[in-house]
């Protein structure tokens, strides 16, 4: 199985992870990997942590007043944030209050643009709203 080197970035406004390389469509294998038409695979399992965010809370460059954390593959619960359970990604106000689950592992979707592969997450409230 061949693997491509990836550079990961959060696109915080759209709750996406951007993987920078020329992108073809990538067929989802699971919430953490996909297969390209040429037979190569994208596999984020080596980046994942089993019980905490592999990418801990970081202040957004946009200066939106929030910090974001992400863990590929495995859901994480931030016990300091009541609304951040079983999450792929959580957002909290800078300083650590008002946490919110902004994406779940089971919603992971591999999508492509002209030049990039995106990993998108969603988390809908019971009323269907994000």
N, C-alpha and C positions, 0 to 999 in steps of 0.2 A: 504494500500500500504506500503510495507516494504522498508526501505532505508538503504544502507550501508554507513558507514563512509568512506570518501575519503581523500586521501592526494594528492594534486595536485602539479605537477612540470612541468615547461616548458622544453621541449627538443628542444632547440632553433634551432639547425641545421636542424631539420625536421619539424619545426613548428607544434609541437604536444603537447598535454597536456597528461600527464601520470597519470592514476588513479591506485594506487597500491593496488591490491588485486587479489586473484585468479580469473582469467577471463574466462568466457564462452563468446560466441558471444552475442552481445547486439543489439537488433533490435531498430533502430532509431525511436523515437516517434516524436521528433522535433529537432531543432538544439541544444537543451539543455538537452535532456533526452532520455533514452532508456530503454528497458525492457529485462531482462534476462529470460532464459528458465524456471527458477524455480519460476517465477512470481514476483520477486523483481524488483525494478526500480532504476535507477540512475537518479537523478534529480538535475541539477545545478542551477535551477531558484533562490533558496535562495542566491546564491553567486553573482548574477547579479546586475548591477546598470543600471538605466534607461538612464542616460545622460553623464556618464564619465566612464573611465576604473575602474573596481572594483579592479583590480590589476595594480596599476600605474607603470610607467616606472621604471625598475630595471636593473642595470648593469648585464650583463651575467657573470657567473662564469668562462666561458671559456676565458674571456679577449679578446673577438673578436672586441672590440671597439664600441659595440652597446648596447642600452638599449631597453627593450621590455616591452610592456603593453598588457593586455588582459582583455576582458570583455565577460563572457559567456552570451549567450541568446540574447542580444540586441546589434544591431550595434551602434558604437560610431564614432563620427568624432572629430578628434583632430584639432581644428581650428588653432593651431600654426604650423601645418604640412600640407602643400598643398596636398600631396599625401597620406593622411591618412583619408579617408572619408568612412563612412558606414562599419567600420571594426570590426572584432572580436579581431584582434591583430594588433599592429603596432610596427615597429622597427624604431629607429632613432639613429644617431651617438651619442656617449656619449657627453653630453653637450647640446643636444637638437636640432640639425639641421638635414636636409636631411631625413625627415620621410618617411616611406613607409608602405602602407597597406599590411600586409603579410598574411591575412586570413579573409575571409568573413563568416558571420553566415550561409548563405545558403549553403556553401560548407562543413559544419561540417559533419564528418564521424566518427562513432564509429567503432573501429577496435580492435582486440585482438591479443596478442601474447600468448606464453605459460602460462605466469603468470600475465600479465597486460592488462588492458583495455586502449586503446589510443583514444583520441579525436583529430582528425586531421582536419586542415583547409587548404584551398588553396586560392590563389588569382592569377589568370592568367591575363596577359596583353592582349590587343586586338590581339596580334600576337600569343597568345597561350603559351607564355613563362612566367615562374614565375619570 
